[in-house]
């Protein structure tokens, strides 16, 4: 009787989840923690990122802020490379999803948002 309980507890403790994938297309590397894809639109581009980092204790707020910050920073970098400016990124329009690998302690997120050129 004790063995199934122990196995159940261990499987819950080491459960792995993955964030929703917002793009099936290949992603480019931005830095050691972030991959991205930018798809042009008539008014700017849609930016999709996959961001991960180690967290001993999972903190949803910290990874959410890190993910949004990575998306916003990357949006400005991509716009600069194109010689353009972007409008402020509306955080309400950022779609975000989380995942966690309980064995390695890596928390990951995927996020996507429309990025619009400044007028």
C-alpha positions as CSV (number, residue, x, y, z in Angstrom):
1,X,0.0,0.0,0.0
2,X,2.8,2.4,0.8
3,X,4.6,1.9,-2.6
4,X,1.8,3.3,-4.8
5,X,1.6,6.4,-2.6
6,X,5.3,7.0,-2.7
7,X,5.3,6.5,-6.5
8,X,2.4,8.9,-6.8
9,X,4.1,11.5,-4.7
10,X,7.4,11.2,-6.7
11,X,5.6,11.4,-10.0
12,X,3.8,14.6,-8.9
13,X,7.1,16.1,-7.6
14,X,8.9,15.4,-10.9
15,X,6.0,16.3,-13.3
16,X,7.0,18.2,-16.4
17,X,4.8,20.6,-18.3
18,X,5.5,22.6,-21.4
19,X,4.1,25.9,-22.4
20,X,1.7,26.4,-25.3
21,X,3.6,26.7,-28.6
22,X,2.4,29.9,-30.4
23,X,4.4,29.1,-33.5
24,X,5.2,25.8,-35.3
25,X,7.9,27.5,-37.4
26,X,11.6,27.4,-36.5
27,X,12.9,29.8,-33.9
28,X,16.1,31.8,-34.0
29,X,18.4,32.1,-31.0
30,X,18.5,35.5,-29.3
31,X,20.5,34.6,-26.2
32,X,21.2,31.6,-24.0
33,X,17.7,31.7,-22.5
34,X,15.6,33.0,-25.4
35,X,14.6,31.9,-28.9
36,X,12.2,33.9,-31.1
37,X,10.4,34.3,-34.4
38,X,9.2,37.6,-36.0
39,X,6.5,37.4,-38.6
40,X,5.9,40.6,-40.6
41,X,2.4,42.2,-40.6
42,X,1.2,45.3,-42.5
43,X,1.5,47.4,-39.4
44,X,4.6,45.9,-37.8
45,X,5.3,42.3,-36.8
46,X,4.1,39.5,-34.6
47,X,6.8,38.5,-32.1
48,X,6.9,35.0,-30.6
49,X,9.4,33.9,-28.0
50,X,10.4,30.9,-26.0
51,X,12.2,31.9,-22.8
52,X,13.5,29.6,-20.0
53,X,15.5,29.8,-16.8
54,X,16.5,27.8,-13.8
55,X,14.4,28.4,-10.6
56,X,14.9,26.4,-7.5
57,X,11.5,27.5,-6.3
58,X,9.1,28.1,-9.1
59,X,7.8,31.7,-9.0
60,X,5.1,32.4,-11.7
61,X,5.3,36.2,-11.2
62,X,9.1,36.3,-11.7
63,X,9.1,34.1,-14.9
64,X,6.1,36.2,-16.3
65,X,8.0,39.4,-15.7
66,X,11.2,37.9,-17.2
67,X,9.3,36.6,-20.2
68,X,7.5,40.0,-20.9
69,X,10.8,41.8,-20.4
70,X,12.6,39.5,-22.9
71,X,9.8,40.0,-25.4
72,X,9.8,43.8,-25.1
73,X,13.6,44.0,-25.3
74,X,13.8,41.8,-28.3
75,X,11.0,43.8,-30.0
76,X,13.1,47.0,-29.6
77,X,16.3,45.3,-30.8
78,X,14.5,43.9,-34.0
79,X,13.0,47.3,-34.7
80,X,16.4,49.0,-34.3
81,X,18.0,46.5,-36.8
82,X,15.3,47.6,-39.3
83,X,15.9,51.2,-38.6
84,X,12.4,51.7,-37.2
85,X,10.7,52.6,-33.9
86,X,7.9,50.7,-32.3
87,X,4.9,51.8,-30.3
88,X,4.9,50.9,-26.7
89,X,4.1,47.2,-26.3
90,X,0.7,46.8,-24.7
91,X,1.1,44.1,-21.9
92,X,-2.6,43.4,-22.1
93,X,-2.0,41.9,-25.6
94,X,0.8,39.6,-24.7
95,X,-0.3,36.0,-24.7
96,X,1.8,34.0,-22.3
97,X,2.0,30.3,-21.2
98,X,4.2,28.6,-18.7
99,X,5.8,25.2,-18.2
100,X,8.1,23.6,-15.7
101,X,10.5,20.7,-15.6
102,X,10.4,19.4,-12.1
103,X,13.5,17.3,-12.5
104,X,15.9,20.0,-13.8
105,X,14.2,23.0,-12.1
106,X,13.9,24.9,-15.4
107,X,10.8,27.1,-15.8
108,X,9.9,28.1,-19.3
109,X,7.4,30.4,-21.0
110,X,6.2,31.1,-24.4
111,X,4.8,34.4,-25.4
112,X,3.5,36.2,-28.4
113,X,2.4,39.8,-29.1
114,X,1.7,42.1,-32.0
115,X,4.4,44.8,-32.3
116,X,3.3,47.9,-34.2
117,X,5.5,50.5,-35.9
118,X,5.4,53.9,-34.3
119,X,3.6,56.6,-36.3
